[in-house]
């Protein structure tokens, strides 16, 4: 049995095909195929509030290709979710309608639902019920932050701060201030909070820091990595540091968001377990289809 997740983000569109494994007491998944197409819908949505004709066409073609791949892989269930860019675009519904004609039904989800889907997969991991965790997901258009304590979700919010939004100068100072105030307020009652980061940028920062996936990155090390990367021009980050073109620019504002949250929340470390919205979608499908 195979499920598929389509994550339509502000920077890239992803297709994850996963094998579903039924064990005696649980149902888990194993990643089979992951495809990523850097459409950058956010460049249109955050500046013009409209998906351009060219990206509209590319989006439909991408969904058509994904549908064909899901058929070839014999996917039995799928879920396609569009996030911040499609939420902001005035023609988001038109894009959804066009994609439905090629066989992909897309849901435009709000920040709260996006956060909940991501938590679905994290809730399946080995979280120590005696510890407090701040979960931070940084995307192209928004940042979702949640506090877990005693194995429960204590607080969660989505902020219109993301890497593409910042690069396009569409981030409002008051949104930064609001995020900092909120993080400071929800974390003040906890002595030690463990950071968990998700998204392509924190995964890349973790690899650049030569850390294992399950090994925390300290605030100091992340700050040093940010300073190091920022000392290079965009061109040199691509040519000398060999970062992909659609990663070399967004990694800087992503680091700024993570560092800001870690500082105001007094997080000493952050772990990047390589999970994100696509993983959460697969887990959501498992929860739906295997309800006890």
Secondary structure, 3 states (H helix, E strand, C coil): CEEEEEEECCCCEEEEEEEEEECCCCEEEEEEEEEEECCCHHHHHHHHCCCCHHHHHHHHHHHHHHHHHHHHCCCCEEEEEECHHHHHCCCHHHHHHHHHHCCCCEEECCHHHHHHHHHHHHCCCCCCCCCEEEEEEECCCCEEEEEEECCEEEEEEEECCCHHHHHCCCCCHHHHHHHHHHHHHHHCCCCCEEEEEECHHHHHHHHHCCCCCCCCEEHHHHHHHHHHHHCCCHHHHHHCCCCCHHHHCHHHHHHHHHHHHHHHCCCCEEECCCCCHHHHHHHHHHHHHCCC
